[in-house]
Amino acid sequence: MRTLLIDFDLDQPPDEPLLLPGPRRVRAVVWRGAEPLGQITLQATTAIEPELVKSEAARQLGALISRPRSRPSRRPNLPAITVAIPTRDRPADLAVCLDSLRTQTGASPHEVIVVDNAPSNAETKNLVEGREGVRYVVEHVQGASFARNRALAEATGEIVAFVDDDTRPPPGWLHSVAVVFALAPEVGVCSGPVVPAELETEAQELFERRGGFTQTFERLVLDRDAPGRPLLVGALACGCNLAVRKDALRRLGGFDVALGAGTPAVGGEDYDVVYRMLAAGHLFAYEPSTLLRHRHRRDRRALARQMESWGRGTVAFLMKCRQSGEAPRIDVWRTIAWLFAYEVRRLVASLRPGSADRFPVSLVLVEIGGCIRGLWAYRRSRRYVREVTRAHGRGQSP
């Protein structure tokens, strides 16, 4: 059964029911004005009655419905923001992302930079040329972190908000990002929920069953002494929805080019940035109103690659912390042990017939395989960086 995705504003509910072509599973992001409160799911046959959505929101979200509204006590001076979109050979996705950015409301002055990462053709350049307020830049060295660092170097805004080309920013997203940094000078990095833009295929449904991206709707501000597993605080962040104070990250050397897509580590750069910013004394803000939509991988093979990269990138980041001395070795090994134990628990749950946590065993094994490869991926990535920077006559960063 396909899942219909809708937005439902409690302040301005629709007057009429939403008619459906047949039975549907419905997932609604429930808003109160510009503030998302959470997600609910319900079943519908021919129509969705507004009163049903209201009652299900009250039942499924509980206290979130009645929490105080988030209203600044003063009207802040909003910082200028550069929206940075690293991309490689995906002009169709990029076009939709750029169209979404044109709908931003109440935003601070901003520019959009498209960083074309080692392109194989001119399609992205042809798409971007002529779009008002969008600047096209080429980064010839392949690797998402090389592209992100190029954006940091090119940006004119005080804040750089990184989004992926397959994201769909809602109209209030940019304004919400600006308010976070305007109200809290101590915040150096910010992220928020990433919810699906569509749920039309089995692979997309499976990705959500796995947990998807971070989708909590609790407002958080964390420092270097965050409780739990401080090395994994970055799990709250997502590289496709990550905003930073430009000068603060520049002082830290930018993104680690040995982490992220396009390298043997294939990920972990978002964990790394959050961890290093916290270690430098900045705060990390998780703000629900900076919600983005993301078009998940549509087929099983692409989903498997993504899950493998999650495991590999996470462990590669942890091994970087061990090798660089950025964290006590005992903390690193404890975190790795916890991660592998967590994956084994998922595997056991997937093997148990009738379990509510049942998930395709093959995909769990793919993710575990990624974790294992992550144990030596960072060293391989460092070698990769030395080779490509030498070939392009470039220095390394950080």
C-alpha positions in Angstrom: 0.0 0.0 0.0 1.5 3.3 -1.0 1.9 6.0 1.6 0.4 9.4 1.0 2.4 12.3 2.6 0.6 15.4 3.7 1.2 18.5 5.8 -1.5 19.4 8.3 -1.6 22.8 10.0 -3.6 22.8 13.3 -3.8 26.6 13.1 -5.4 26.5 9.6 -6.9 23.1 9.0 -8.6 22.5 5.7 -12.4 23.1 5.5 -13.1 20.1 3.3 -11.9 16.4 3.5 -9.0 15.3 1.3 -10.4 12.9 -1.3 -8.4 9.7 -2.0 -8.4 7.5 -5.1 -8.6 4.4 -2.8 -7.3 3.0 0.5 -4.1 4.7 1.6 -1.7 4.7 4.5 -1.3 8.4 5.3 1.7 10.0 7.0 1.1 13.6 8.1 3.6 16.2 9.4 1.6 18.1 11.9 2.4 21.8 12.1 1.3 24.7 14.3 1.9 27.6 12.0 5.6 27.5 11.1 6.5 25.0 13.8 6.4 21.2 13.1 5.2 19.2 16.1 5.7 15.7 14.8 4.5 13.0 12.4 1.5 10.8 12.7 0.3 7.8 10.6 -3.3 6.7 9.9 -5.3 4.6 7.5 -7.9 6.1 5.2 -10.2 4.7 2.5 -11.9 7.4 0.4 -11.2 10.6 2.3 -9.3 12.1 5.1 -11.5 14.1 7.5 -9.8 17.1 9.2 -11.3 16.1 12.5 -9.7 12.6 12.3 -6.3 14.1 11.7 -6.8 16.4 14.7 -7.8 13.6 17.0 -5.0 11.3 15.8 -2.5 14.2 16.3 -3.7 14.6 19.9 -3.5 10.9 20.5 -0.2 10.1 18.8 1.8 13.3 19.7 0.5 13.8 23.2 2.4 16.5 25.1 4.0 17.8 21.9 0.7 19.3 20.9 0.4 21.4 24.1 4.0 22.5 24.4 4.5 26.3 24.4 4.9 28.0 21.1 8.5 29.0 20.1 8.4 32.7 19.8 11.5 34.9 20.1 11.4 37.5 22.9 12.9 40.0 20.5 13.1 40.6 16.7 16.6 39.4 15.8 18.8 40.8 13.2 19.1 37.9 10.8 22.5 36.9 9.4 23.1 36.6 5.7 23.1 32.9 4.6 24.8 31.1 1.8 22.9 28.0 0.7 25.5 25.5 -0.6 24.5 22.5 -2.8 27.2 20.0 -3.6 26.1 17.9 -6.6 27.4 15.5 -9.2 25.5 14.5 -12.3 22.0 14.8 -10.9 20.5 17.8 -12.7 16.9 16.5 -12.4 17.1 16.4 -8.6 19.0 19.7 -8.5 16.3 21.5 -10.5 13.6 20.5 -8.0 15.8 21.6 -5.1 16.5 25.0 -6.7 12.8 25.5 -7.4 12.1 24.8 -3.7 14.6 27.4 -2.6 12.8 30.0 -4.7 9.7 29.7 -2.5 11.5 30.7 0.8 9.6 33.2 2.8 10.8 35.7 5.5 14.4 34.7 4.9 17.5 36.8 5.4 19.5 38.0 2.4 21.1 35.0 0.9 22.9 33.5 -2.1 22.9 30.0 -3.5 26.1 28.3 -4.6 25.9 25.1 -6.6 29.2 23.2 -6.4 29.5 20.8 -9.3 31.8 18.0 -8.0 34.0 16.4 -10.7 31.2 16.6 -13.3 31.2 14.2 -16.3 29.2 16.5 -18.5 27.8 20.1 -18.7 24.2 19.3 -17.8 24.5 20.9 -14.3 26.2 24.0 -15.6 23.6 24.4 -18.3 20.8 24.0 -15.7 22.2 26.6 -13.3 23.3 29.3 -15.9 20.7 32.1 -16.0 19.1 31.3 -12.6 18.9 34.5 -10.7 20.8 34.4 -7.3 22.4 31.1 -8.1 26.2 30.9 -8.6 27.9 27.9 -10.3 31.3 26.7 -9.1 33.2 23.6 -10.2 35.3 21.5 -7.8 37.4 19.2 -9.8 38.6 16.9 -7.0 36.0 14.2 -6.4 34.6 14.0 -2.9 31.7 15.6 -1.1 33.9 17.2 1.5 36.1 18.8 -1.2 32.9 20.3 -2.6 31.8 21.5 0.8 35.1 23.1 1.5 35.0 24.8 -1.9 31.6 26.2 -0.8 33.1 27.4 2.5 35.8 29.2 0.5 33.4 30.8 -1.9 30.6 31.8 0.5 29.8 35.4 1.3 27.2 34.7 4.0 28.0 34.6 7.7 26.2 31.2 7.8 26.6 28.4 5.3 23.6 26.1 5.1 24.5 22.8 3.3 21.7 20.9 1.6 21.9 17.9 -0.8 20.5 18.1 -4.3 17.8 15.6 -3.5 16.3 17.7 -0.6 13.2 19.8 -0.8 13.3 22.8 1.6 9.8 24.0 2.8 9.1 27.7 2.5 10.1 28.6 6.1 13.3 26.6 6.2 15.8 29.4 5.5 14.2 31.8 7.9 14.2 29.2 10.7 17.9 28.5 10.1 18.7 32.2 10.3 16.7 32.7 13.6 18.6 29.9 15.3 22.0 31.6 14.7 20.6 35.1 15.3 19.3 34.2 18.8 22.3 32.2 20.0 25.8 33.5 19.1 27.2 30.4 20.8 25.7 28.0 18.3 28.2 27.0 15.7 26.3 24.2 13.9 22.6 23.5 13.5 20.6 20.7 12.0 17.0 19.5 12.0 14.5 16.8 11.0 14.7 15.2 7.5 11.4 13.6 6.5 10.6 11.8 3.2 9.5 13.7 0.2 7.8 10.6 -1.2 7.1 7.0 -0.2 6.3 5.3 -3.4 8.6 2.3 -3.6 9.5 -0.6 -1.3 13.0 0.7 -0.9 11.7 4.0 0.4 9.4 2.3 2.8 12.2 0.1 4.0 14.5 3.1 4.6 11.8 4.6 6.8 11.4 1.3 8.7 15.1 1.4 9.3 14.6 4.8 11.0 15.3 7.1 8.0 17.1 10.3 8.8 16.8 12.0 12.2 13.1 12.7 12.7 12.8 13.7 16.3 10.8 16.9 16.9 12.4 17.8 20.3 14.3 21.1 20.4 17.9 20.5 21.7 21.0 22.6 22.4 24.1 20.5 23.3 27.6 21.3 24.3 30.8 19.2 24.5 29.5 17.5 27.7 26.4 16.2 26.0 25.1 13.1 27.9 25.1 9.6 26.4 27.7 8.9 23.7 29.3 12.2 22.9 31.2 10.8 19.9 27.9 10.1 18.3 26.1 13.4 19.0 26.5 14.0 15.3 23.9 11.3 14.7 21.4 14.0 15.4 22.8 15.9 12.5 22.4 15.1 8.8 24.9 16.3 6.2 22.0 17.0 3.9 20.6 19.6 6.4 23.6 21.1 8.1 24.2 24.8 8.8 27.5 26.2 10.2 29.0 29.5 11.2 31.4 29.9 8.2 34.3 31.5 10.1 34.2 29.0 13.0 34.4 26.0 10.6 37.1 27.7 8.5 39.2 28.1 11.6 38.9 24.4 12.2 40.1 23.6 8.7 36.7 22.9 7.2 35.4 19.4 6.4 37.8 16.5 6.7 38.3 15.6 3.0 39.1 12.0 4.0 35.5 11.5 5.1 32.3 11.7 3.0 30.9 10.5 -0.3 33.5 10.0 -3.0 36.1 8.6 -0.7 36.8 5.1 0.6 35.1 6.2 3.9 31.9 7.2 2.0 30.5 9.1 5.0 31.1 10.4 8.5 31.8 14.0 7.7 28.7 15.2 9.4 29.6 13.4 12.7 33.1 14.8 12.4 32.0 18.4 11.9 29.6 18.4 14.9 32.2 16.7 17.1 35.0 19.1 16.3 32.7 22.1 16.6 31.6 21.0 20.1 35.3 20.3 21.1 36.1 23.8 20.0 33.5 25.2 22.5 30.6 25.9 20.1 27.1 24.7 20.7 25.1 22.3 18.5 21.4 23.2 18.0 18.9 20.7 16.8 15.9 22.8 15.7 12.6 21.1 14.4 11.6 24.1 12.4 14.6 23.6 10.1 12.8 20.5 8.7 13.7 19.4 5.2 12.1 16.8 2.9 14.4 14.3 1.2 13.8 12.0 -1.9 14.9 8.6 -0.6 16.6 6.1 -2.8 14.0 4.4 -5.0 15.4 0.9 -5.5 16.7 -1.8 -3.3 20.3 -1.7 -4.7 20.7 2.0 -4.1 19.3 1.5 -0.6 21.8 -1.2 0.2 24.6 1.1 -0.9 23.3 3.8 1.4 23.1 1.5 4.4 26.6 0.2 3.8 27.9 3.7 3.6 26.2 4.6 6.9 28.0 1.7 8.7 31.3 2.4 7.0 31.2 6.2 7.4 30.3 6.0 11.1 33.1 3.6 12.0 35.6 5.5 9.8 34.8 8.7 11.8 35.4 6.8 15.0 38.7 5.4 13.7 39.7 8.9 12.8 39.1 10.0 16.4 41.3 7.1 17.5 44.1 7.7 15.1 44.2 11.5 15.5 43.9 11.5 19.3 40.9 13.7 19.2 39.1 11.4 21.7 40.4 9.0 24.3 41.0 5.6 22.8 39.0 3.9 25.4 36.0 6.1 24.5 36.4 5.3 20.9 36.6 1.5 21.4 33.6 1.6 23.8 31.6 3.5 21.2 32.6 1.0 18.4 31.7 -1.9 20.7 28.3 -0.4 21.5 27.7 0.2 17.7 28.4 -3.4 16.8 26.3 -4.7 19.7 23.4 -2.5 18.5 23.8 -3.9 14.9 23.8 -7.5 16.3 20.6 -6.8 18.2 19.0 -5.6 15.0 20.1 -8.7 13.3 18.7 -11.0 16.0 15.4 -9.0 15.8 15.3 -9.5 12.1 15.7 -13.2 12.4 12.9 -13.6 14.9 9.6 -14.6 13.2 6.7 -12.3 13.9 9.0 -9.6 15.5 7.7 -6.0 15.2 11.4 -5.1 14.5 11.7 -7.6 11.7 13.8 -6.1 8.8 15.3 -7.7 5.7 18.3 -9.7 7.0 20.3 -9.0 3.9 20.1 -5.2 4.5 21.2 -5.6 8.1 24.1 -7.7 7.0 25.0 -5.1 4.4 25.2 -2.4 7.2 27.2 -4.6 9.5 29.6 -5.3 6.6 30.0 -1.5 6.2 30.8 -1.2 9.9 33.5 -3.8 9.5 35.0 -2.1 6.4 35.0 1.2 8.3 37.7 -0.2 10.6 40.3 0.5 7.9 38.4 2.9 5.6 39.8 6.1 7.1 43.4 5.0 6.5 42.5 4.2 2.9 40.8 7.6 2.6 43.9 9.4 3.8 45.9 7.6 1.0 43.2 8.5 -1.5 43.4 12.2 -0.4 47.2 12.3 -0.7 47.0 10.8 -4.2 44.2 13.1 -5.6 45.6 16.3 -4.0 49.0 15.5 -5.4 47.5 14.9 -8.8 45.6 18.2 -8.7 48.5 20.1 -7.1 46.4 20.9 -4.0 47.0 20.9 -0.2 45.0 18.8 2.3 42.4 20.0 4.7 41.8 19.9 7.7 
